[in-house]
Amino acid sequence: MPSIKLTLGIESSCDETAAAVYGGNPPGFVEKVARQFDIHSPYGGVVPELASRCHLEAVSMLVTETCKEAGADLNDISLVAATAGPGLAGALVVGLTYGKSLAFALKKPFVAVNHVEAHMYAACAESKIDFPFVALVVSGGHTLLVDVKNEFEYEILGRTRDDAAGEAFDKGAKILGLPYPGGVSIEETGKTGNAAAYDFPRALKEKKSLDFSFSGLKTSLLYFNQKNPDAPIEDVCASYQQAIVDVLVRKSVFAAQKLNRKTIVLGGGVVANKKLREDMNSVAKKKGIKVVLPSFNLCTDNARMIAYRGTILYE
């Protein structure tokens, strides 16, 4: 099996097209991302057909520009990796088909990468992390706790029974009339608010279950907003955000203590939330648990984690 010098990663699972080149000595990344916020913002969420069309328009150009910035020719690429799911079916088809076709044309190997797995191991791309550890993957489509035993073996401890945390942020923002993306809007609006102003529900206490549920929280916000239309939106956002963060932090720390894991690793787009990062660090530190947070460009959907995970899987 030939050694991998440069890996090209392609990500197209939702509304961000990304290409990254990973490799070198020491290994590093060059990445280009085409975001679609302006395209989907008028609809208050991602429109799958529009996302697919945008991926189709962007992917080839992004790959070319990424290779150019990395100082590499396409023929210098020794492995191609692309997101194979989960995600929007049409969006995935674009990146996956492009990646497979490119690998075939270049006569180079191809690796399909699971999007959630890539988030789970994303922090490993930039930090030396000892196994085993508890991973919290939290994004617009997924919220789960995982006991990660090594690079290839893990056990899912809990997952959302309904809405993901990111979905709760987006739908909550829509209820409050805030713009897409909802997570960013709620975080920004709640910066000056009082997080203790309103007591929104925290479902499924961690001692009973490591699963998550955010649909009741979202419904609670809907009814609250109907009954209290004049409530300060800064306080509402801060309180709603705190309810989501509390559940994520408490369950993660509880899982780590239960399994005697000394490290919690976070991954996924919601991990860019500053309140989550601060509270996770604060609570875990008191329990003697280390928290590893990926840099912001490894939190949201990105091709860096796809290139890194693809390299590990192939080798």
ZADO-1210 file (C-alpha; in nm, 4 decimals, padded with zeros to 6 digits):
<atoms>
<atom x="00.0000" y="00.0000" z="00.0000" code="MET" pos="1"/>
<atom x="00.1501" y="00.3372" z="-00.1007" code="PRO" pos="2"/>
<atom x="00.2098" y="00.5964" z="00.1710" code="SER" pos="3"/>
<atom x="-00.0223" y="00.8953" z="00.1747" code="ILE" pos="4"/>
<atom x="00.1502" y="01.2281" z="00.1140" code="LYS" pos="5"/>
<atom x="-00.1448" y="01.4545" z="00.0329" code="LEU" pos="6"/>
<atom x="-00.5139" y="01.3853" z="00.0883" code="THR" pos="7"/>
<atom x="-00.7907" y="01.5824" z="-00.0797" code="LEU" pos="8"/>
<atom x="-01.1049" y="01.6020" z="00.1342" code="GLY" pos="9"/>
<atom x="-01.4476" y="01.7054" z="00.0016" code="ILE" pos="10"/>
<atom x="-01.7480" y="01.7993" z="00.2179" code="GLU" pos="11"/>
<atom x="-02.1025" y="01.8587" z="00.0890" code="SER" pos="12"/>
<atom x="-02.3405" y="01.7123" z="00.3451" code="SER" pos="13"/>
<atom x="-02.5596" y="02.0196" z="00.3956" code="CYS" pos="14"/>
<atom x="-02.5189" y="02.3861" z="00.3005" code="ASP" pos="15"/>
<atom x="-02.1410" y="02.4287" z="00.2929" code="GLU" pos="16"/>
<atom x="-01.9182" y="02.3140" z="00.0098" code="THR" pos="17"/>
<atom x="-01.5612" y="02.2606" z="00.1261" code="ALA" pos="18"/>
<atom x="-01.2354" y="02.1235" z="-00.0109" code="ALA" pos="19"/>
<atom x="-00.9168" y="02.0690" z="00.1879" code="ALA" pos="20"/>
<atom x="-00.5675" y="01.9368" z="00.1232" code="VAL" pos="21"/>
<atom x="-00.4073" y="01.7600" z="00.4198" code="TYR" pos="22"/>
<atom x="-00.0475" y="01.6482" z="00.4463" code="GLY" pos="23"/>
<atom x="00.3121" y="01.7652" z="00.4617" code="GLY" pos="24"/>
<atom x="00.5690" y="01.7399" z="00.7386" code="ASN" pos="25"/>
<atom x="00.4411" y="01.8285" z="00.9906" code="PRO" pos="26"/>
<atom x="00.0868" y="01.7649" z="00.8583" code="PRO" pos="27"/>
<atom x="-00.1175" y="02.0764" z="00.7903" code="GLY" pos="28"/>
<atom x="-00.4313" y="02.1924" z="00.6124" code="PHE" pos="29"/>
<atom x="-00.5260" y="02.4227" z="00.3287" code="VAL" pos="30"/>
<atom x="-00.9024" y="02.4668" z="00.2924" code="GLU" pos="31"/>
<atom x="-01.1551" y="02.6627" z="00.0885" code="LYS" pos="32"/>
<atom x="-01.5224" y="02.6890" z="00.1870" code="VAL" pos="33"/>
<atom x="-01.8240" y="02.8183" z="-00.0054" code="ALA" pos="34"/>
<atom x="-02.1067" y="02.9057" z="00.2350" code="ARG" pos="35"/>
<atom x="-02.4741" y="02.9395" z="00.1415" code="GLN" pos="36"/>
<atom x="-02.6152" y="03.1548" z="00.4240" code="PHE" pos="37"/>
<atom x="-02.7412" y="03.4252" z="00.1893" code="ASP" pos="38"/>
<atom x="-02.9104" y="03.1691" z="-00.0356" code="ILE" pos="39"/>
<atom x="-03.1105" y="03.0006" z="00.2420" code="HIS" pos="40"/>
<atom x="-03.1659" y="03.2950" z="00.4770" code="SER" pos="41"/>
<atom x="-03.4926" y="03.4126" z="00.3113" code="PRO" pos="42"/>
<atom x="-03.6431" y="03.0677" z="00.3806" code="TYR" pos="43"/>
<atom x="-03.5345" y="03.0464" z="00.7449" code="GLY" pos="44"/>
<atom x="-03.3502" y="02.7190" z="00.6876" code="GLY" pos="45"/>
<atom x="-03.1712" y="02.5028" z="00.4321" code="VAL" pos="46"/>
<atom x="-03.3615" y="02.4248" z="00.1104" code="VAL" pos="47"/>
<atom x="-03.2199" y="02.0890" z="-00.0085" code="PRO" pos="48"/>
<atom x="-03.2606" y="02.1505" z="-00.3830" code="GLU" pos="49"/>
<atom x="-03.0902" y="02.4897" z="-00.3635" code="LEU" pos="50"/>
<atom x="-02.8091" y="02.3400" z="-00.1545" code="ALA" pos="51"/>
<atom x="-02.7469" y="02.0702" z="-00.4162" code="SER" pos="52"/>
<atom x="-02.7320" y="02.3247" z="-00.6989" code="ARG" pos="53"/>
<atom x="-02.4874" y="02.5421" z="-00.5071" code="CYS" pos="54"/>
<atom x="-02.2610" y="02.2421" z="-00.4390" code="HIS" pos="55"/>
<atom x="-02.2672" y="02.1552" z="-00.8073" code="LEU" pos="56"/>
<atom x="-02.1610" y="02.5078" z="-00.9023" code="GLU" pos="57"/>
<atom x="-01.8860" y="02.5343" z="-00.6410" code="ALA" pos="58"/>
<atom x="-01.7123" y="02.1992" z="-00.5928" code="VAL" pos="59"/>
<atom x="-01.4827" y="02.1871" z="-00.8976" code="SER" pos="60"/>
<atom x="-01.3674" y="02.5472" z="-00.8560" code="MET" pos="61"/>
<atom x="-01.3015" y="02.4959" z="-00.4832" code="LEU" pos="62"/>
<atom x="-01.0884" y="02.1875" z="-00.5456" code="VAL" pos="63"/>
<atom x="-00.8833" y="02.3729" z="-00.8066" code="THR" pos="64"/>
<atom x="-00.8312" y="02.6788" z="-00.5827" code="GLU" pos="65"/>
<atom x="-00.7463" y="02.4669" z="-00.2774" code="THR" pos="66"/>
<atom x="-00.4815" y="02.2678" z="-00.4648" code="CYS" pos="67"/>
<atom x="-00.3372" y="02.5882" z="-00.6078" code="LYS" pos="68"/>
<atom x="-00.3083" y="02.7490" z="-00.2631" code="GLU" pos="69"/>
<atom x="-00.1502" y="02.4301" z="-00.1281" code="ALA" pos="70"/>
<atom x="00.1088" y="02.4454" z="-00.4067" code="GLY" pos="71"/>
<atom x="-00.0051" y="02.1083" z="-00.5371" code="ALA" pos="72"/>
<atom x="-00.1147" y="01.9780" z="-00.8734" code="ASP" pos="73"/>
<atom x="-00.4079" y="01.7364" z="-00.8862" code="LEU" pos="74"/>
<atom x="-00.1613" y="01.4637" z="-00.9808" code="ASN" pos="75"/>
<atom x="00.0200" y="01.5283" z="-00.6502" code="ASP" pos="76"/>
<atom x="-00.2885" y="01.4087" z="-00.4602" code="ILE" pos="77"/>
<atom x="-00.2402" y="01.0537" z="-00.3348" code="SER" pos="78"/>
<atom x="-00.5845" y="00.9972" z="-00.1768" code="LEU" pos="79"/>
<atom x="-00.9331" y="01.1422" z="-00.2260" code="VAL" pos="80"/>
<atom x="-01.1868" y="01.1375" z="00.0603" code="ALA" pos="81"/>
<atom x="-01.5460" y="01.2630" z="00.0562" code="ALA" pos="82"/>
<atom x="-01.8417" y="01.2729" z="00.2927" code="THR" pos="83"/>
<atom x="-02.0732" y="00.9780" z="00.2272" code="ALA" pos="84"/>
<atom x="-02.3411" y="01.0613" z="00.4849" code="GLY" pos="85"/>
<atom x="-02.5406" y="01.1282" z="00.6851" code="PRO" pos="86"/>
<atom x="-02.6730" y="01.4492" z="00.5320" code="GLY" pos="87"/>
<atom x="-02.9009" y="01.5818" z="00.2599" code="LEU" pos="88"/>
<atom x="-02.9203" y="01.3145" z="-00.0106" code="ALA" pos="89"/>
<atom x="-02.8877" y="01.5461" z="-00.3108" code="GLY" pos="90"/>
<atom x="-02.6075" y="01.7463" z="-00.1515" code="ALA" pos="91"/>
<atom x="-02.4132" y="01.4318" z="-00.0627" code="LEU" pos="92"/>
<atom x="-02.4449" y="01.2949" z="-00.4156" code="VAL" pos="93"/>
<atom x="-02.2647" y="01.5995" z="-00.5575" code="VAL" pos="94"/>
<atom x="-01.9517" y="01.5767" z="-00.3421" code="GLY" pos="95"/>
<atom x="-01.9425" y="01.1985" z="-00.3318" code="LEU" pos="96"/>
<atom x="-01.9783" y="01.1573" z="-00.7085" code="THR" pos="97"/>
<atom x="-01.7237" y="01.4302" z="-00.7792" code="TYR" pos="98"/>
<atom x="-01.4745" y="01.2726" z="-00.5381" code="GLY" pos="99"/>
<atom x="-01.5174" y="00.9216" z="-00.6792" code="LYS" pos="100"/>
<atom x="-01.4912" y="01.0466" z="-01.0364" code="SER" pos="101"/>
<atom x="-01.1785" y="01.2492" z="-00.9626" code="LEU" pos="102"/>
<atom x="-01.0112" y="00.9557" z="-00.7878" code="ALA" pos="103"/>
<atom x="-01.0956" y="00.7305" z="-01.0828" code="PHE" pos="104"/>
<atom x="-00.9568" y="00.9814" z="-01.3331" code="ALA" pos="105"/>
<atom x="-00.6362" y="01.0284" z="-01.1304" code="LEU" pos="106"/>
<atom x="-00.6047" y="00.6519" z="-01.0684" code="LYS" pos="107"/>
<atom x="-00.5833" y="00.7226" z="-00.6946" code="LYS" pos="108"/>
<atom x="-00.7611" y="00.5496" z="-00.4044" code="PRO" pos="109"/>
<atom x="-01.0902" y="00.6839" z="-00.2689" code="PHE" pos="110"/>
<atom x="-01.2288" y="00.6693" z="00.0870" code="VAL" pos="111"/>
<atom x="-01.5889" y="00.7412" z="00.1863" code="ALA" pos="112"/>
<atom x="-01.6085" y="00.9140" z="00.5258" code="VAL" pos="113"/>
<atom x="-01.8950" y="00.9156" z="00.7744" code="ASN" pos="114"/>
<atom x="-01.9753" y="01.2783" z="00.8563" code="HIS" pos="115"/>
<atom x="-02.0546" y="01.2192" z="01.2253" code="VAL" pos="116"/>
<atom x="-01.7408" y="01.0084" z="01.2735" code="GLU" pos="117"/>
<atom x="-01.5374" y="01.2905" z="01.1221" code="ALA" pos="118"/>
<atom x="-01.6813" y="01.5356" z="01.3776" code="HIS" pos="119"/>
<atom x="-01.6123" y="01.2840" z="01.6541" code="MET" pos="120"/>
<atom x="-01.2408" y="01.2674" z="01.5685" code="TYR" pos="121"/>
<atom x="-01.1970" y="01.6224" z="01.4316" code="ALA" pos="122"/>
<atom x="-01.0071" y="01.7532" z="01.7360" code="ALA" pos="123"/>
<atom x="-00.7530" y="01.4709" z="01.6906" code="CYS" pos="124"/>
<atom x="-00.6411" y="01.6437" z="01.3706" code="ALA" pos="125"/>
<atom x="-00.4811" y="01.9245" z="01.5715" code="GLU" pos="126"/>
<atom x="-00.4361" y="01.7867" z="01.9263" code="SER" pos="127"/>
<atom x="-00.2698" y="01.4794" z="02.0746" code="LYS" pos="128"/>
<atom x="-00.5554" y="01.3089" z="02.2578" code="ILE" pos="129"/>
<atom x="-00.5171" y="00.9932" z="02.4632" code="ASP" pos="130"/>
<atom x="-00.7766" y="00.7205" z="02.4217" code="PHE" pos="131"/>
<atom x="-01.0284" y="00.6387" z="02.5564" code="PRO" pos="132"/>
<atom x="-01.2411" y="00.9527" z="02.5838" code="PHE" pos="133"/>
<atom x="-01.6054" y="01.0622" z="02.5819" code="VAL" pos="134"/>
<atom x="-01.7065" y="01.2531" z="02.2693" code="ALA" pos="135"/>
<atom x="-02.0009" y="01.4909" z="02.2427" code="LEU" pos="136"/>
<atom x="-02.1062" y="01.5456" z="01.8814" code="VAL" pos="137"/>
<atom x="-02.3567" y="01.8267" z="01.8580" code="VAL" pos="138"/>
<atom x="-02.4763" y="01.9861" z="01.5342" code="SER" pos="139"/>
<atom x="-02.7851" y="02.0850" z="01.3396" code="GLY" pos="140"/>
<atom x="-02.8736" y="01.7263" z="01.2582" code="GLY" pos="141"/>
<atom x="-02.7068" y="01.5216" z="01.5307" code="HIS" pos="142"/>
<atom x="-02.6621" y="01.5167" z="01.9062" code="THR" pos="143"/>
<atom x="-02.4949" y="01.2123" z="02.0592" code="LEU" pos="144"/>
<atom x="-02.2581" y="01.0986" z="02.3320" code="LEU" pos="145"/>
<atom x="-01.9959" y="00.8407" z="02.2384" code="VAL" pos="146"/>
<atom x="-01.7408" y="00.6355" z="02.4300" code="ASP" pos="147"/>
<atom x="-01.4423" y="00.6475" z="02.1927" code="VAL" pos="148"/>
<atom x="-01.2039" y="00.3610" z="02.2689" code="LYS" pos="149"/>
<atom x="-00.9528" y="00.4086" z="01.9860" code="ASN" pos="150"/>
<atom x="-00.9318" y="00.5371" z="01.6285" code="GLU" pos="151"/>
<atom x="-01.1694" y="00.2700" z="01.4989" code="PHE" pos="152"/>
<atom x="-01.3765" y="00.1461" z="01.7929" code="GLU" pos="153"/>
<atom x="-01.6491" y="00.3375" z="01.9746" code="TYR" pos="154"/>
<atom x="-01.9851" y="00.2863" z="02.1441" code="GLU" pos="155"/>
<atom x="-02.2796" y="00.5259" z="02.1267" code="ILE" pos="156"/>
<atom x="-02.3976" y="00.6035" z="02.4792" code="LEU" pos="157"/>
<atom x="-02.6881" y="00.8320" z="02.3987" code="GLY" pos="158"/>
<atom x="-02.8484" y="01.0201" z="02.1125" code="ARG" pos="159"/>
<atom x="-03.1338" y="01.2598" z="02.0546" code="THR" pos="160"/>
<atom x="-03.4815" y="01.1096" z="02.0506" code="ARG" pos="161"/>
<atom x="-03.6220" y="01.3962" z="01.8461" code="ASP" pos="162"/>
<atom x="-03.4656" y="01.7347" z="01.7604" code="ASP" pos="163"/>
<atom x="-03.0891" y="01.7836" z="01.7633" code="ALA" pos="164"/>
<atom x="-02.9466" y="02.0723" z="01.9676" code="ALA" pos="165"/>
<atom x="-02.8630" y="02.2716" z="01.6546" code="GLY" pos="166"/>
<atom x="-03.2149" y="02.2159" z="01.5269" code="GLU" pos="167"/>
<atom x="-03.3509" y="02.3460" z="01.8571" code="ALA" pos="168"/>
<atom x="-03.1421" y="02.6610" z="01.8122" code="PHE" pos="169"/>
<atom x="-03.2590" y="02.7133" z="01.4526" code="ASP" pos="170"/>
<atom x="-03.6267" y="02.6484" z="01.5254" code="LYS" pos="171"/>
<atom x="-03.6098" y="02.8586" z="01.8406" code="GLY" pos="172"/>
<atom x="-03.4716" y="03.1501" z="01.6412" code="ALA" pos="173"/>
<atom x="-03.7525" y="03.1131" z="01.3873" code="LYS" pos="174"/>
<atom x="-04.0123" y="03.1245" z="01.6673" code="ILE" pos="175"/>
<atom x="-03.8529" y="03.4463" z="01.7952" code="LEU" pos="176"/>
<atom x="-03.8317" y="03.6018" z="01.4481" code="GLY" pos="177"/>
<atom x="-03.4518" y="03.5964" z="01.4386" code="LEU" pos="178"/>
<atom x="-03.2560" y="03.5405" z="01.1163" code="PRO" pos="179"/>
<atom x="-03.0908" y="03.2198" z="00.9949" code="TYR" pos="180"/>
<atom x="-02.8563" y="03.0673" z="01.1055" code="PRO" pos="181"/>
<atom x="-03.0478" y="03.0464" z="01.4302" code="GLY" pos="182"/>
<atom x="-02.7674" y="02.9350" z="01.6600" code="GLY" pos="183"/>
<atom x="-02.5608" y="03.2413" z="01.5798" code="VAL" pos="184"/>
<atom x="-02.8629" y="03.4722" z="01.6143" code="SER" pos="185"/>
<atom x="-02.9655" y="03.3373" z="01.9549" code="ILE" pos="186"/>
<atom x="-02.6078" y="03.3513" z="02.0845" code="GLU" pos="187"/>
<atom x="-02.5545" y="03.7090" z="01.9660" code="GLU" pos="188"/>
<atom x="-02.8931" y="03.8324" z="02.0897" code="THR" pos="189"/>
<atom x="-02.8522" y="03.6625" z="02.4272" code="GLY" pos="190"/>
<atom x="-02.5088" y="03.8080" z="02.5014" code="LYS" pos="191"/>
<atom x="-02.6555" y="04.0941" z="02.7051" code="THR" pos="192"/>
<atom x="-02.9442" y="03.8905" z="02.8474" code="GLY" pos="193"/>
<atom x="-03.0046" y="03.7285" z="03.1856" code="ASN" pos="194"/>
<atom x="-02.9756" y="03.3491" z="03.1488" code="ALA" pos="195"/>
<atom x="-03.1643" y="03.2980" z="03.4754" code="ALA" pos="196"/>
<atom x="-03.4597" y="03.5157" z="03.3772" code="ALA" pos="197"/>
<atom x="-03.6797" y="03.2277" z="03.2585" code="TYR" pos="198"/>
<atom x="-03.6753" y="02.8613" z="03.3549" code="ASP" pos="199"/>
<atom x="-03.7110" y="02.6545" z="03.0389" code="PHE" pos="200"/>
<atom x="-03.7325" y="02.2724" z="03.0788" code="PRO" pos="201"/>
<atom x="-03.4363" y="02.0326" z="03.0777" code="ARG" pos="202"/>
<atom x="-03.5623" y="01.6945" z="02.9568" code="ALA" pos="203"/>
<atom x="-03.4346" y="01.3439" z="03.0433" code="LEU" pos="204"/>
<atom x="-03.2268" y="01.3802" z="03.3594" code="LYS" pos="205"/>
<atom x="-02.8803" y="01.2323" z="03.3083" code="GLU" pos="206"/>
<atom x="-02.9106" y="00.9769" z="03.5906" code="LYS" pos="207"/>
<atom x="-03.2048" y="00.8166" z="03.4089" code="LYS" pos="208"/>
<atom x="-03.0821" y="00.8378" z="03.0502" code="SER" pos="209"/>
<atom x="-02.7909" y="00.9616" z="02.8387" code="LEU" pos="210"/>
<atom x="-03.0299" y="01.0276" z="02.5499" code="ASP" pos="211"/>
<atom x="-03.1292" y="01.3826" z="02.4579" code="PHE" pos="212"/>
<atom x="-03.4648" y="01.5452" z="02.3824" code="SER" pos="213"/>
<atom x="-03.5116" y="01.9050" z="02.2722" code="PHE" pos="214"/>
<atom x="-03.8584" y="01.9029" z="02.1137" code="SER" pos="215"/>
<atom x="-04.0286" y="01.9827" z="02.4452" code="GLY" pos="216"/>
<atom x="-03.7951" y="02.2754" z="02.4991" code="LEU" pos="217"/>
<atom x="-03.8792" y="02.4129" z="02.1574" code="LYS" pos="218"/>
<atom x="-04.2540" y="02.3755" z="02.2272" code="THR" pos="219"/>
<atom x="-04.2074" y="02.5450" z="02.5639" code="SER" pos="220"/>
<atom x="-04.0471" y="02.8429" z="02.3900" code="LEU" pos="221"/>
<atom x="-04.3345" y="02.8594" z="02.1404" code="LEU" pos="222"/>
<atom x="-04.5989" y="02.8754" z="02.4157" code="TYR" pos="223"/>
<atom x="-04.3910" y="03.1167" z="02.6241" code="PHE" pos="224"/>
<atom x="-04.3511" y="03.3518" z="02.3278" code="ASN" pos="225"/>
<atom x="-04.7250" y="03.3454" z="02.2581" code="GLN" pos="226"/>
<atom x="-04.8096" y="03.4299" z="02.6188" code="LYS" pos="227"/>
<atom x="-04.5262" y="03.6788" z="02.6736" code="ASN" pos="228"/>
<atom x="-04.4749" y="03.8667" z="02.3455" code="PRO" pos="229"/>
<atom x="-04.3215" y="04.1639" z="02.5266" code="ASP" pos="230"/>
<atom x="-04.0604" y="03.9676" z="02.7222" code="ALA" pos="231"/>
<atom x="-03.7086" y="04.1087" z="02.6644" code="PRO" pos="232"/>
<atom x="-03.5752" y="03.9020" z="02.3756" code="ILE" pos="233"/>
<atom x="-03.2203" y="03.9209" z="02.5146" code="GLU" pos="234"/>
<atom x="-03.3339" y="03.7438" z="02.8324" code="ASP" pos="235"/>
<atom x="-03.5408" y="03.4895" z="02.6397" code="VAL" pos="236"/>
<atom x="-03.2472" y="03.3994" z="02.4142" code="CYS" pos="237"/>
<atom x="-03.0023" y="03.3752" z="02.7036" code="ALA" pos="238"/>
<atom x="-03.2392" y="03.1545" z="02.9060" code="SER" pos="239"/>
<atom x="-03.3250" y="02.9312" z="02.6097" code="TYR" pos="240"/>
<atom x="-02.9572" y="02.8898" z="02.5205" code="GLN" pos="241"/>
<atom x="-02.8731" y="02.8076" z="02.8829" code="GLN" pos="242"/>
<atom x="-03.1318" y="02.5289" z="02.8858" code="ALA" pos="243"/>
<atom x="-02.9670" y="02.3648" z="02.5834" code="ILE" pos="244"/>
<atom x="-02.6150" y="02.4113" z="02.7162" code="VAL" pos="245"/>
<atom x="-02.7016" y="02.2773" z="03.0631" code="ASP" pos="246"/>
<atom x="-02.8270" y="01.9477" z="02.9209" code="VAL" pos="247"/>
<atom x="-02.5240" y="01.9027" z="02.6939" code="LEU" pos="248"/>
<atom x="-02.2761" y="01.9777" z="02.9721" code="VAL" pos="249"/>
<atom x="-02.4403" y="01.7757" z="03.2475" code="ARG" pos="250"/>
<atom x="-02.4818" y="01.4613" z="03.0389" code="LYS" pos="251"/>
<atom x="-02.1270" y="01.4793" z="02.9024" code="SER" pos="252"/>
<atom x="-01.9709" y="01.5182" z="03.2459" code="VAL" pos="253"/>
<atom x="-02.1972" y="01.2502" z="03.3947" code="PHE" pos="254"/>
<atom x="-02.0993" y="01.0047" z="03.1173" code="ALA" pos="255"/>
<atom x="-01.7286" y="01.0726" z="03.1701" code="ALA" pos="256"/>
<atom x="-01.7594" y="01.0164" z="03.5458" code="GLN" pos="257"/>
<atom x="-01.9697" y="00.7029" z="03.5002" code="LYS" pos="258"/>
<atom x="-01.7111" y="00.5469" z="03.2652" code="LEU" pos="259"/>
<atom x="-01.4100" y="00.6895" z="03.4502" code="ASN" pos="260"/>
<atom x="-01.2953" y="00.8797" z="03.1414" code="ARG" pos="261"/>
<atom x="-01.0555" y="01.1657" z="03.2042" code="LYS" pos="262"/>
<atom x="-01.1206" y="01.3534" z="02.8789" code="THR" pos="263"/>
<atom x="-01.4259" y="01.4941" z="02.7001" code="ILE" pos="264"/>
<atom x="-01.3814" y="01.5832" z="02.3323" code="VAL" pos="265"/>
<atom x="-01.6346" y="01.8034" z="02.1530" code="LEU" pos="266"/>
<atom x="-01.7218" y="01.8146" z="01.7834" code="GLY" pos="267"/>
<atom x="-01.9884" y="01.9606" z="01.5545" code="GLY" pos="268"/>
<atom x="-02.1175" y="02.3015" z="01.4541" code="GLY" pos="269"/>
<atom x="-02.2856" y="02.3857" z="01.7867" code="VAL" pos="270"/>
<atom x="-01.9451" y="02.3531" z="01.9566" code="VAL" pos="271"/>
<atom x="-01.8677" y="02.6967" z="01.8130" code="ALA" pos="272"/>
<atom x="-02.1119" y="02.8297" z="02.0742" code="ASN" pos="273"/>
<atom x="-01.9053" y="03.0210" z="02.3311" code="LYS" pos="274"/>
<atom x="-02.1435" y="02.9560" z="02.6200" code="LYS" pos="275"/>
<atom x="-02.1175" y="02.5805" z="02.5628" code="LEU" pos="276"/>
<atom x="-01.7385" y="02.5980" z="02.5488" code="ARG" pos="277"/>
<atom x="-01.7166" y="02.8067" z="02.8670" code="GLU" pos="278"/>
<atom x="-01.9627" y="02.6003" z="03.0716" code="ASP" pos="279"/>
<atom x="-01.8165" y="02.2659" z="02.9593" code="MET" pos="280"/>
<atom x="-01.4687" y="02.3786" z="03.0613" code="ASN" pos="281"/>
<atom x="-01.5879" y="02.5196" z="03.3929" code="SER" pos="282"/>
<atom x="-01.7989" y="02.2220" z="03.5049" code="VAL" pos="283"/>
<atom x="-01.5568" y="01.9532" z="03.3820" code="ALA" pos="284"/>
<atom x="-01.2575" y="02.1233" z="03.5459" code="LYS" pos="285"/>
<atom x="-01.4279" y="02.1047" z="03.8853" code="LYS" pos="286"/>
<atom x="-01.4606" y="01.7282" z="03.8346" code="LYS" pos="287"/>
<atom x="-01.0983" y="01.6840" z="03.7269" code="GLY" pos="288"/>
<atom x="-01.1925" y="01.6144" z="03.3635" code="ILE" pos="289"/>
<atom x="-00.9995" y="01.7598" z="03.0711" code="LYS" pos="290"/>
<atom x="-01.1970" y="01.9165" z="02.7845" code="VAL" pos="291"/>
<atom x="-01.0618" y="01.9249" z="02.4287" code="VAL" pos="292"/>
<atom x="-01.2274" y="02.1801" z="02.2000" code="LEU" pos="293"/>
<atom x="-01.1549" y="02.1870" z="01.8267" code="PRO" pos="294"/>
<atom x="-01.0722" y="02.5212" z="01.6665" code="SER" pos="295"/>
<atom x="-01.3702" y="02.6987" z="01.5143" code="PHE" pos="296"/>
<atom x="-01.2850" y="02.5966" z="01.1566" code="ASN" pos="297"/>
<atom x="-01.3042" y="02.2306" z="01.2640" code="LEU" pos="298"/>
<atom x="-01.6452" y="02.2752" z="01.4316" code="CYS" pos="299"/>
<atom x="-01.8738" y="02.3635" z="01.1433" code="THR" pos="300"/>
<atom x="-01.9065" y="02.1355" z="00.8410" code="ASP" pos="301"/>
<atom x="-01.5572" y="02.1329" z="00.6915" code="ASN" pos="302"/>
<atom x="-01.3331" y="01.9333" z="00.4592" code="ALA" pos="303"/>
<atom x="-01.0378" y="01.9343" z="00.6992" code="ARG" pos="304"/>
<atom x="-01.1953" y="01.6681" z="00.9174" code="MET" pos="305"/>
<atom x="-01.2909" y="01.4665" z="00.6078" code="ILE" pos="306"/>
<atom x="-00.9353" y="01.4718" z="00.4750" code="ALA" pos="307"/>
<atom x="-00.7936" y="01.3824" z="00.8158" code="TYR" pos="308"/>
<atom x="-01.0398" y="01.0999" z="00.8848" code="ARG" pos="309"/>
<atom x="-00.9997" y="00.9670" z="00.5307" code="GLY" pos="310"/>
<atom x="-00.6229" y="00.9485" z="00.5787" code="THR" pos="311"/>
<atom x="-00.6569" y="00.7598" z="00.9085" code="ILE" pos="312"/>
<atom x="-00.9089" y="00.5133" z="00.7613" code="LEU" pos="313"/>
<atom x="-00.6955" y="00.4448" z="00.4533" code="TYR" pos="314"/>
<atom x="-00.3703" y="00.3996" z="00.6430" code="GLU" pos="315"/>
</atoms>
